[in-house]
């Protein structure tokens, strides 16, 4: 992916508590302290990018995929389930989690001249909460802390499980579970924290679009785990909406992406509510709407499947030169909402928090006030 997302809320592995990432206490420093967990890093485009923007990666992988467990299979009742409803549930507003790097910076910099713009245009908007560390023992309680916070306020949280093995094809964002059996167990614990209220799950950014770095057998095993993950989460919380990785407008052709998405369970209402796109990227909303609708058309499945789009940094569209690392001249996009007014588009979300650097304006994944200010003003 041309600009992979970073963790909005990092998790302290030693304590298992949600930890806001803020300034290092340096007062005038322009870079917030680094995240506790390994944070994603964007990748350069492949050798033959599309005219707009593209990304991929390659890495050597094991020739012997792990033996898969026979678990997480759908029950007959789940198999017969009808398409998910697109009507709004009791909660129609998105949840802003009270712990994030930008909120921490705003609280600790009351006199910074950029504070008011950042506070109103970035910190005041709801954003996704990422779970990118592999700490199974505390995972359920940490997920529950976010979902229960949203439920208590009658709002919908957005959570991002990001621990698939061979994550980022062994690149800068490598990490995650040690193997797919461990990942399945991690997902079980993640699902146990989803509660019973509405929640949106952005399931493993890059896990489908970037799967060309895996062998055919490894892809099949990964996609089986992703389909299982969707089933497990929707079994644990029928109100959960689970979305699968559709890449973005400048990456794979919709038909190609749909083939892999179908293998990953994205066409089944037992696993999926649809697809997501543009995570941490810059492509214009109109381009993403067209891309996602084409993916959904090629995917098939029930008519209720929809799409969500990351609009956090796409206000000015993608750079013409394909720059992916904190490119200049970008802007925040449409505010997060569950009411897009667009057919088959379920939500505009801020999956990537504006101001978290791709690695050029600051350390990757850290909140950089100058970058946030440039995006927001």
N, C-alpha and C positions, 0 to 999 in steps of 0.2 A: 504494500500500500504506500502511496506516495507520501503520506504523512500519517503515521500511526498514532493512536490516541495514547494519552498518559493517564496516570491514576489521579482521579479527583480527590479521593480520600485514601491515604495509605494506611496500612494496618501494622501496628507494632506487634511483631511476632512474639516477642517475649511476654507481653501483657495481654495480647488478644483484644485490646481496646481500639476503637476507631480513633485515629490520631489526626488532628488537623495539621496540615503542613503550612507553616507560615514563614515569616522573616526570621533571620538568624539573630535578630537583636541589634544589628548593625546600624539601625536608624536610617541612614541615607543609602544603604545598599540597594542595588537595583535587582537583586536576585534573591528569591526566597530560598530557604534552606532545602537541600535535596530530600527526596522521598526516602522513606525507610526501605521500601521494597524496590526491586528492579523495575524500572519504568520503560515503557515502550519507546522506540526510536524510529523515526521515519526511514524509509528506504529509497534509494535512487531508482529512477525508472529503468525498465529493462532495455535491451538493445533496440527493440523495435516498438516504441511506444505509439499510442494512438495520437491523432493530431492534437488532442487536448492535454491529456495527462495519463500516465499509467504507472504501474509499479509491479514488481514481482521480486522473487528472490530465488536463489538456489543454494543447496547445501547437500553434503554427503549424508546419507541416511542409512540406517541399518538394513541389511538385506533380509533379516528375519523379524517380521513384525511379531509383537507379543500375542500369546494365545488369548482369545477373547472369552470372557465369561458369558454364559447364557443367562442374562438377567435383563430386567427392564423391558420385557416383551409386553405388548399391549394386551389387555384383557378383551374378551369379546364385547363387553359393554363399551369400552373405549373405542374399539374399532368401528362400532356402529354410530359413533357420535356424529352429529351434524356439524356443519360449518359454524365457526364462531360468529357471534353476533357483532356487528359493527356499531350498534347503538351504544350511546354513552351510559356507563353504569352510574352508581351513586356518587362516585368521585369524578369530577370533571376537570380538576386543576392538578397540575404537576407539583410534586413535592420538592422543596429546596432543602436539602440536608444541611443542618447547621454547622457542619464541620467540613471545611475545605481550605485549600491554600489561599484562595482569594479572600475569603471571609476572614481568615486569620490575619492576612496583610492589612485589610481594611481596619480591623480592630486595633492593630498595633501601630498604625500610621495616621493618626487623626489630623496631623498638620501637613501631610504631603499634598502638594497642589493638584496631584492627579487623583486624589482619593475620591472626590465627589463623583467624577465621571465613572471611575471604576466601580464604585459602590452601587451606583444607580443602574448602570448599563451592563455590568457583568455580575457582580456579587449578588445583585437583587433578583437574578433569574435562576430558575431551577436547572440543575445539571445532573448528569448521571454520576453514580457512585461505582467505582471500579473495584473488583476483587481480583488482584493480579498476583497475589502471593500464594504459595502452597503451604498453608498451615491448617491442616484438617481439624485439629483438636478444637480450635476456637471459631471455625468458620460459621457454624450454624448460629451462634450467638451474635456474631458480627453482622450477618445478613439480617437477622431478626431485629437488631437495633435500628436498621434503616427502614425495613418494611413496617415495623410497629410504629415508628415515628411518623411515617406517612399516614398509616391508618388512623392514628390518634388525631390527626389534623384533617382527616377526610380528603387526603390528596394522594396522588398516584406517584410512587417512587419509580425511578429508573435505575436498574442495577445491571452491571456488566460482569459476568463470569469470564475470566481471562486466564485460564490455566491449562489449556490443551497441550499435551506433549508435542515437542518439536515446534513450539510456538515461534513464530517469526522465522521459521526455517533455519533456526540456529543463528540468526542475526543478532542485532543489537538488543532486541527485546526477548532473547531466548530465555527460557525458564519454564515454569509451569510444573505440572505433575510429572513424576519420573516415567510413567508408562500409562497406557490406557486403562488398565485395571485400577490403578491408583486414581486416575481421573474419574472413572465411574463412581468410585467411593466418594471422592471429593464432591461430585455433583449431587450425590445422595444427601450429603451434609448441607450443601448449598440449598437444595430444595426444601430441606426441613426447616429452614429459616424464612421461607417465603410467606408464612402466615396464611390468612384466608382472604385478605383484602386485595384490591386491584394492584397490580404491579406489572411493569414492563421489563422484560428481560432481553437485553441485547446479547445474544449468545455468541461469544467468541469471535470478535472482529478478526478478519483475515483468515479464519479457519477454513473457509471454502474457497475464496478467491485466490488464496496463496497456496493452495494444495498441490499445485503443479510441481513443487519441489519434492514431493513424496513419490514413492513407487506406487504402482497400481494397487498392490496389496495393502500398502500402508494407507493409501487414500480410502480404500474400502473399509478398513478398520476404523479410521478416524470418523468417516461419515456414519458408520454404525453407532459409534459412541455419541455423536452429535444428535442423531435421531433418538437414541435412548435418553439423552439429556433432556430433550424437549418433552418426551413422554413422562419422565420422572417428575419434572417440574410442574407439568399440567395435572398430573395425578395428585401431587402434593397440594396444589392450590389451583382449582379449576378457574379461578378468576385471574390467574396469571396470563399475560400475553407474551408469547415467546416468538422472537424474530431472528431469522437466519441471515447469514452474510451474503449480500448480493454485490459486494465490491463497490464500484462506482462507475459513473458514466464514461470515464476515460480508461477503464481497465479492460475486462473481457467483454466480448459480445454477449448480449442477453441470452441468446440460445445456448451458447457454451456454458454460461454461468448456471442456467436453469438445469442443464443435465446433471451437474454436480449437486446443485441444491436438492433436486429430486432424490438423489442417492442419499443425501444427508437428512431426509425426512421433512423437508420444508414444504412439500405438497400435501402432507397428511395433517388433518386437524387434530390427530392424536398427539402430534409433536409441535405443531406450528400454527402461528397466527399470520405468518407472512415473512417479509424480508426487510432488512435495513440496508442503507447505503450511505456513502460519503463520509463515513466515520473518520474524523480528523482531516478531512480533505476540504477542497475549496470550490468544487464544481457548483455552478448555479442551480438553484432549486428547480427551475423549469427543466433543465437537462436531467436532473436526477428523477423528477417525476416521470419523464418520458422513458428513461432507462428502467426504472422500477416497474412501470406498467408493462414494458416489453418483456422483462424478466417474468413477471407474473403470468402474462399471456403464454409464454413458452413453457412455464412451469406446470400449468394446468392446476389440478386440484380443485377444491371447493371454491365457489365464487366469493366467499367471505374473506379470503386471504387478502391482506393489505400490505402496505409498506410504511416504514418510518424513515425519515431523512435527517441526517445530522446537518443542521444549519448554523452551527456555532461560528464558523469562520468563512462563510461563502457569500457574504453580502456583495462583494465585487467580483464574484466568480473566480475561476482559476487563473493563475498567471499565464500569460501567453508563451512564456519561455519554459514552462513546465517546472519551474522552481518549486521545491517541496518543503524546504527547511525554513520556517518562519519567514516566508516571502513578504517583501514590502508591498504596500498598497492594498492589502487585504482589509476586510471589515467584517464585523459580526453580521450574522444574517438574521433571518426572521426569528422572532422570539419563540421560545418553546411553547407548544400548544397541542392539545388533543383535538382541536377544532380547526382543521386546515381549509375546509370548504372545497377540497379537491377529492374527486372520486378515487377510491382505492388508496388514498394516502391517509393513514390513520393518525399520524402525528409528525410535527417538526420537533426535533429534540436537540439539546446541546449535549452530545455525548462526549465530545472533547471540550474541556473548559477553556474558553478564550483566555489567552495570556499564559497558558502552560506551554513552555517552549518545546519545539521539535529538536532543539540541540544547537541552534545557531545564535539566538539572542540570549540564551542562558543554558544551564545544564538541562539535558533532556528530562522532561517531566516536571520541571520546577516552574513555579509561578514567577513570571518576569514582569514587573509592573509597567515598564516602558512599552513592552509588547502589547499588554492588555490595553494600555491607554491608546496606543496607535490603532488598535482594532476597534475601540469603542467610541472614539471621538468623532 
